[in-house]
């Protein structure tokens, strides 16, 4: 498949988010608060909420209920996944094909992809938002993080099957949009690993030793071939005199030896270069992941702090409401007592007029006065 055909592909990526990460993603999906520079605010009205995204408390409660179906022996960790979130995107050449559909047709395609994936993995679709205010159309999806039996989606929702489902569905809505090229096909046709994989530091640690070992085995075979030819050359050179046939054979062996030494040297240089590039890539990725992890940790801490402040504010507001209620009751009781005494003394009307004037002034201050804070 050509690069042009490949760019006509639909793609879906998923990850499993804990509560704070889900909360941040939800704010982004619903365009709450400050937005990145790549978001076009003038096109925000084109965004569509097909299925409203659950509140963090709601999705967390749901995750805990599904987890209970596995009869866990321990409490749920604070960083445990509470939602599986995904994004449906299109290649560069697929973009105009998809945008040629009406918004209603696009929404139907997004919804069917999300629902088919939910059916395939035994989970439930919880939210779906379409973004049309960025350079390329895409949709954000939320599913339960576990299936109906409580099995985590992180154990089952992975691999190329996701891409198969997306391609099968989109073919019913926009036949010219295709599935992305499989990794096995790209490897077989000789694509560079950097074109195929977006590897993490962990993947590098896992995969690099195997890649290096494979290259070292190849190098060892080349070395054996060099040793074999060197032995043949040495055997002939050890003779005091060579006949014409042996002299020709020695010249042939020397040429072959030169070729094999060159092959070995090139393979050795390639292995050294690959190892060096991998180390550089690993170092760069470690820095990048450290920065990202630090930023995520800071966001998580900020979210936790904000949640605590929200809880404290709710408690304070509850206290203030209770105190105001008590104060209102006391005021009413005192007012009744004063009115009763005033009536007995014969000055009730005058006292009530004063009370009404004070109440009116209080209301005026409440309506027009400066708000606290």
DOMAR-875297 format. One record per residue: x, y, z of N, C-alpha, C in turn; residue in three letters. Coordinates in pm, whole numbers, plus 50000, padded with zeros to 5 digits. Layout:
XYZXYZXYZAla;...
# end
This chain:
500864988050000500005000050000500885012450000Unk;500565022049919501375034149907501135043550023Unk;502025053750033501865063650139500575071450122Unk;500175073749992498935080949968497745073250020Unk;497755060049992496665051650040496655051150192Unk;497855050450248497945049750393497365062250459Unk;497525073950395497035086250455495515087250449Unk;494875077850378493415077350372492835069050486Unk;493665065850584493245056450688492485063150801Unk;491625055150864491005058750992491855052451101Unk;491935058951214492755053851324492045056251455Unk;492265047151551491715049051685492765045251787Unk;492945053851886493905051351994493165052152127Unk;493535043552220492865043452350493895043652462Unk;493485048452578494275047452700493325046652817Unk;493855042752930493025040153047493405050353155Unk;492445058953189492735070953267492235070053410Unk;493085074653505492625075853644491775088553657Unk;491245090753777490225101153793490725115053752Unk;491885119153800492365132653769492625134353620Unk;493195123953560493465124953416492165125353336Unk;491195117453379489885117853312489255131653328Unk;489375137353448488785150553472489405160953379Unk;490735160553365491405169953275490975167753130Unk;490885154953089490485151952952489055156452927Unk;488195154553025486795158653011486695173852992Unk;487495181253067487485195853054487945199752913Unk;488965192852863489435195652727488365192252625Unk;487755180452641486755175952543485555185252538Unk;485145190352654483975199152661484365213952648Unk;485655216452624486155230152606485855238852730Unk;486195233452845486015240852970487345247253009Unk;487325260153038488535267153080489425271052964Unk;490695274152995491655278652893491935267552794Unk;491985270752665492205260952560493555263152492Unk;494145252352437495435253652367495325262552245Unk;496465267152195496495276252082495995270351953Unk;496045256751940495605250551815494085249751803Unk;493375253551908491905253451904491415266751848Unk;490575266251747490015278251683488705281751754Unk;488745291951838487575295751914486395299951829Unk;486675304951708485585309251620484785297451565Unk;485355285351573484685273451522484115264751633Unk;484145269851756483695261851870482235257451855Unk;481435265551786480025262251768479805250051681Unk;480865245551610480745233751524480945220751602Unk;481465221851724481635209851807480275204151845Unk;480235190951866478955184551896479125174152007Unk;478215174352102478185164352208477135154052170Unk;477595142452124476665131852083476135124552206Unk;477015122052301476635115652427477405122552538Unk;476695128852630477335137152732478325129152815Unk;479445135452848480495128752924480145128353073Unk;480285116753138479955115853280480855124753365Unk;480335129353478481145136653574482165127053634Unk;483325132153679484345123453738483815114853853Unk;482975120753939482435113054051481575101554002Unk;480815104053896479915093753842480695082353779Unk;481705085453696482475074953629483305067253730Unk;483765073953837484525067053942483635057354018Unk;482425061654051481475052954119481175040654034Unk;481025042753904480745031653812481925021953808Unk;483155027453803484345018953799484455010353925Unk;484145016354039484195008954164483154997754167Unk;481965000554117480904990554115481284978654025Unk;481884981553908482314970753819483454962753881Unk;484334969653951485464962854016484974953254123Unk;483904956954193483374948454300482904934954247Unk;482604934054117482144921454059483254911054054Unk;484504915254074485624905754077485974901654219Unk;485184906354318485454903354460486894906454500Unk;487314919054484488704922654514489004921454663Unk;490254918254693490664916954833491204929954889Unk;491504939454801492074952154845491224963754797Unk;491434975054863490704987154823491254992154689Unk;490424999454618490825004854487491895015554505Unk;492965014754427494055024354437493615038154386Unk;494265048454439493905062054400494225064754253Unk;495245057854199495625060154059495065049453966Unk;494085041854013493485031553929492655038053818Unk;492565031353706491765036553594490285036753630Unk;489625047753594488185048853617487435049753483Unk;488175051753374487555052853242488555048853135Unk;488055043153027488865040852908488475051552807Unk;489465059252764489195070352675489895068052541Unk;489285072752434489855070652302489655082552213Unk;490375082652102490235093252003490185086851864Unk;489195090851785489035086051647489545096951553Unk;490535093751471491135103651382491215098251240Unk;491645107151148491735103551006493055108550949Unk;493585101050852494805105050783494565117450699Unk;495675123250651495595135850578494665134950458Unk;494775124350380493945122950260492525118550293Unk;492325112850413490975108750453490155120550503Unk;490835131050545490145142650602489095148550507Unk;489445152150383488415158050294487295148150260Unk;487615135250257486575125150229485545125250341Unk;486035125350466485115125050580484365138150593Unk;485055149250568484405162350583483355164750475Unk;483385156750368482345157950265481005152650313Unk;481015144550419479765139650478479095151050554Unk;477795150150570477085160050652477425157650798Unk;477255167850884477515165751027476725153951084Unk;475495152151037474675140951086475285127551043Unk;475805126950921476435114550873477735111950946Unk;478485122450972479715120851049479425115651189Unk;478415121551255478065117251390477635102651393Unk;476895098451292476445084551284477645075151272Unk;478645079251194479845070851177480615069951308Unk;480845081451372481555081451500480835072551602Unk;479525074051610478745066651708478805051651682Unk;478735047851556478755033451526480115027451558Unk;481195034751529482535029851564482625027651715Unk;482215037651792482315036951938481445025751995Unk;480245024051941479345013651992479814999651952Unk;480364998251830480874985251788482034980851876Unk;482894990251912484014987051999483504982852137Unk;482504990052189481914986452318481334972352314Unk;480634968952206480054955652192481134944952183Unk;482184948052108483264938252087483954934552218Unk;484134944452305484894942052428484004940852552Unk;482684940552533481784938252645481744949452746Unk;481944961752699481874973152789480714982252747Unk;480644994152804479535003252776480065016852733Unk;479495022152626479835035652580479225045652676Unk;480055054952726479595064852825479595079152774Unk;480395082252674480445096052626481065096952488Unk;480635106852410481165108752274481025123452236Unk;482155129752207482195143952172482965145752041Unk;482395153451949483035156151820483675169951823Unk;484925170851779485625183551769485795187351623Unk;485315199151588485495204451453486195217951456Unk;486755221451572487425234451587488945233351584Unk;489455221851534490895220251516491165217651368Unk;492425215551332492785214251191492235201751126Unk;491965191251205491445178751150490255174051233Unk;489225168551170488065163551245488435151351327Unk;487885150251445488115138551530487045138051638Unk;486995126851706486015125251814486685118951935Unk;486265123352054486755117652180485685108552238Unk;486115096752283485185086452330485495082752475Unk;484465079352550484625074252686483845061252699Unk;484525050652747483875038052778484115034852926Unk;483305025752981483625020253112485005013853104Unk;485755014753212487125009353212487154994353234Unk;485994988053255485914973553274484724968053195Unk;484764954953167483634948953098482534945553199Unk;481484939253152480314936853238480634927253354Unk;481724919453340482134910353447483204916353537Unk;483624928553507484634935053589486054933653539Unk;486254927153422487604925653367488094939253314Unk;489294943653353489784956753308489964957453157Unk;489594968653098489794970652955491284970652919Unk;492134974353015493574974452989494094960552957Unk;493334950052996493744936352968493274931552831Unk;492264937652776491644932352654491564942252538Unk;491374955052566491194964752458492544969952410Unk;493154962452321494454966352267494704958452139Unk;495774961852070496114954651949495444960151825Unk;495664953351713495204958351583493714956451562Unk;493024948851648491604946551629490824959651633Unk;491264969151712490614982251717490584988751579Unk;491724987951509491804993851376490904986351277Unk;490814973051295489924965151208488474969751223Unk;488034971251349486654975251375486364988851313Unk;487274998351337487075011851283486965011651132Unk;487825003751067487805003150920486534996350869Unk;486104985650938484874978750897483664988050903Unk;483604996151007482455005151024482505016650924Unk;483675023050912483755034950826483505031350680Unk;483765018750642483515014450504482045015650467Unk;481155014950568479715016250543479295030850527Unk;480145039950569479795054250565480615062050461Unk;481885058350448482775065050351483715054450295Unk;483315047350190484075035850139485515039050098Unk;485815051550065487165055050021488155055850137Unk;487645056250260488535056450377488865041950413Unk;490145039250438490605025450452491255023050588Unk;491645010650610492375007250731493835010950714Unk;494495014850822495925017650816496715004950785Unk;497915006550733498754995050699499194988050827Unk;499064974850829499464967150947500974968250970Unk;501384967551095502804968351127503594957151061Unk;502994945051058503694933550998503974936250850Unk;503014942550781503194945750639504274956250621Unk;504264966250708505254976950697506654971750725Unk;506754962450820508054956550851508534948350731Unk;507604940450671507964931850559508424939850437Unk;507844951650418508214959550300509434968450326Unk;509954967950449511214974750477511114988650533Unk;509954992550586509855005650649510785006350770Unk;511335017950795512215019850910511415018951040Unk;512025013651146511315012951274510815026551322Unk;511585037151292511175050551335509885054951266Unk;509605048951147508375052151075507195043851126Unk;507495032751191506445023351232506065025151378Unk;507065026951463506825026751607506985040451669Unk;506145043251765506335054751853506625048951990Unk;507885045452011508205037152125508475045352251Unk;508085039752362508325046052491509665041052544Unk;510115047052654511355042552717511225028052760Unk;510075024452816509855010752860509955001052742Unk;509365004752627509444996152509510884994752463Unk;511635005852467513045005152428513804995352516Unk;513564996152647514234986952740513874972552709Unk;512634970152668512184956552641512654951452506Unk;512624960252404512854955852267514314957152222Unk;515034967152274516394969452227517304957352248Unk;517294950652364518164939052381517934928252276Unk;516664925952237516374915952135516884920351999Unk;516704933251967517174938351839518694937551830Unk;519364941451939520824940951941521294926451932Unk;520614917252004520984903152001520864897451859Unk;519794901451788519604896651651520734901651561Unk;521104914351577522204919951498523534913251534Unk;523724910251662524954903651705525054889551648Unk;523914882451640523924869151578524304870051431Unk;523744880251364524084882451223525564885351209Unk;526084893351301527504897051298528384884751324Unk;527924876251415528684864151447528764854951326Unk;527674853651251527684845551131528674851051028Unk;528664864451012529594870650919531034868450964Unk;531254868951094532594866751148533054852351121Unk;532094842851136532434828851106532814827150960Unk;532114834150871532414833450729533804839150700Unk;534154849850773535494855650758536554845850805Unk;536294839750923537264830150978537464818250884Unk;536324813650826536404802250734537284805550614Unk;537074817350558537844821050438539294823950474Unk;539524829750591540904832150635541654818950649Unk;540964808850701541604795750718541984789850582Unk;541124791450482541424786250349542624793450288Unk;542614806850306543744814750254545034810750325Unk;544974809550456546174806250534546724792550495Unk;545824783050468546254769550431547034769550300Unk;546524777250203547224777950075548524785850087Unk;548474796850166549694804950181550784797450255Unk;550424787550333551414779850410552244770550321Unk;551754767650202552494759050110553704766450054Unk;554814758850036556044764949983555874768549835Unk;555174760049763554984762649621553564758949582Unk;552974767349496551604765049450551594762349302Unk;550784752549264550624750549121549664761049065Unk;549474761048935548654771448872547214771348925Unk;546644759548943545274758448992545144763649134Unk;546124760449219546114765049358546304780149366Unk;547134785549279547374800049278546094807549242Unk;545344802249142544084808549106543074807749222Unk;543084795849289542164794149402542514803849513Unk;543804805849539544214815149645543764829349613Unk;543894833249487543454846749448541954848249467Unk;541204837749432539744838049450539384839149598Unk;540094831049681539834831249825540154844849885Unk;541254851049838541614864249891540554874649856Unk;540014873949734538944883249694537694881149780Unk;537364868249800536194865149882536394869850025Unk;537624868050074537924872450210537764887550223Unk;538234894850123538114909450126536644913650130Unk;535824906550049534384909650046533754906850182Unk;534104895250241533494891450369533964900650483Unk;535204904850478535704914350579534954927550567Unk;534704931750443533954944150420532524942750474Unk;531874931350445530514929050495530484929350647Unk;531484922950707531564922750854531744936850909Unk;532654944550849532934958150897531704967050885Unk;530974965650772529764973550753528694969750854Unk;528534956550877527534952150975527904956651115Unk;529194956251146529654960751278529404975751295Unk;529694983451192529444997951198527965000851213Unk;527124993151139525674995051148525154991851288Unk;525684981151347525274977551483525694988151583Unk;526914993051570527385003451661526545016151646Unk;526225019751520525425031751497524015029951552Unk;523445018051533522095015351583522065016251735Unk;523055010251799523115010651945523255024951994Unk;524105032851926524305046751967523035054851948Unk;522345052951832521095060251808520035056351911Unk;519985043651942518995039052041519265045252178Unk;520535046152214520885052252343520495067052343Unk;520765073852232520385087952222518865089652228Unk;518175080852155516715081352156516165078552295Unk;516775068752363516335065352497516535077052593Unk;517705083652581517975095052668516985106352643Unk;516705108952513515745119552479514355116152530Unk;513945103452514512625099352560512515099852711Unk;513605096252779513575096852926513365111152974Unk;514035120652907513845134752943512415139052916Unk;511915135352796510555139152758509535133052853Unk;509685120152884508725113652973508825119253114Unk;510035122753154510185128753287509445142053295Unk;509605150153189508895163053185507375160853185Unk;506925151453102505485148753095504955143253226Unk;505695133953286505255128153413505205138753522Unk;506215147653522506235158453622505035167553603Unk;504755170953476503605179653449502295172853490Unk;502175159853459500965152753497500825151853648Unk;501955149353717501915148853864501475162253922Unk;502005173053863501615186353911500135188953887Unk;499655184753769498225186353740497385178053837Unk;497835165753862497095157353956497045163654095Unk;498195168654141498245175054273497325187354276Unk;497345194954165496505206754159495025202954163Unk;494695192154088493305187654089492875182954228Unk;493775175554295493465170754429493275182454524Unk;494175192554512494075204454596492755211754570Unk;492395213054443491145219954409489935212254460Unk;490015198754450488905190754502488765192454653Unk;489905192954722489865195154868489275208754900Unk;489695218854824489155232354847487655232754820Unk;487245225754714485805225154685485055218754801Unk;485635207954855484985201354969484915210855089Unk;486045217955114486065227355226485045238455207Unk;484945243555083483985254155055482555249255074Unk;482305236955032480955231455050480625230155198Unk;481625225955278481405224755423481135238555483Unk;481945248455439481765262055491480395267655451Unk;480035265355325478725270255280477605263655359Unk;477785250755389476785244055472476695249955611Unk;477865253055670477885259255803477205272955801Unk;477545280655696476955294155685475445293055670Unk;474995283755588473545282055569472855278255700Unk;473485269055773472895265055901472855276756000Unk;473935284556005473985295956097472955306656059Unk;472835308955927471845318755883470435314155918Unk;470205301155905468885295755940468595297656088Unk;469615294756171469445296556316469225311256349Unk;470015319956284469895334256308468515339456267Unk;468015334556152466695338656107465615334356208Unk;465745322256258464765317656357464815325956485Unk;466055328856530466205337056650465635351056628Unk;465915356556508465405369956478463875370156481Unk;463275359756420461815358956420461265357656562Unk;461935348956642461475346956779461595359756860Unk;462745366756846462945379256920461945389856874Unk;461695390056739460725399656687459345397356746Unk;458945384856756457635381756814457575385956961Unk;458675383357033458715387157175458625402357190Unk;459405409657105459385424357114458005429757080Unk;457395424156975456055428556937455045426157049Unk;455175414857112454255411557222454425421457337Unk;455675424457371455935434157480455445448057441Unk;455745451757310455335465057266453815466557268Unk;453115455957229451655456557232451145458557375Unk;451795451757467451385453357607451635467557657Unk;452735473857605453055487557650452325498157567Unk;451635493757460450885503157378451705510357273Unk;452895505357241453745511857138454045502057024Unk;453155492457006453425481956906453535487256765Unk;452605496256725452625501156586453895508856555Unk;454315517256645455525525056624456755516056614Unk;456795506156702457955497256703458005488756576Unk;456835484456529456805476656406457215485056285Unk;456835497556285457245506456176458765507856172Unk;459355509156291460825509956297461455496956247Unk;460865485656290461375472656249461295470856097Unk;460175475156038460005473955893461015482555819Unk;461275494555874462255503455810463655497455814Unk;464005491455927465315485155939465425473255843Unk;464335465555832464335454055742464495458455596Unk;463805469455561463915474855426465325479355395Unk;465935486055492467315490655473468275478855457Unk;468025468455534468875456555525468765450255387Unk;467535449655334467345443955201468025452155093Unk;467955465655111468595474455014470095472455014Unk;470665470655133472115468155142472445454655079Unk;471595445055100471825431755043471765431854891Unk;470885440154832470715440654688471775449154621Unk;472085460754682472925470554614474345471354669Unk;474545466154788475845467454852476905459154782Unk;478155461754811479245454254747479245439854795Unk;479505430454700479575416254736480875413354804Unk;480885404254903482125401154971483085393854882Unk;484385395154909485415388254829485575394854697Unk;
# end
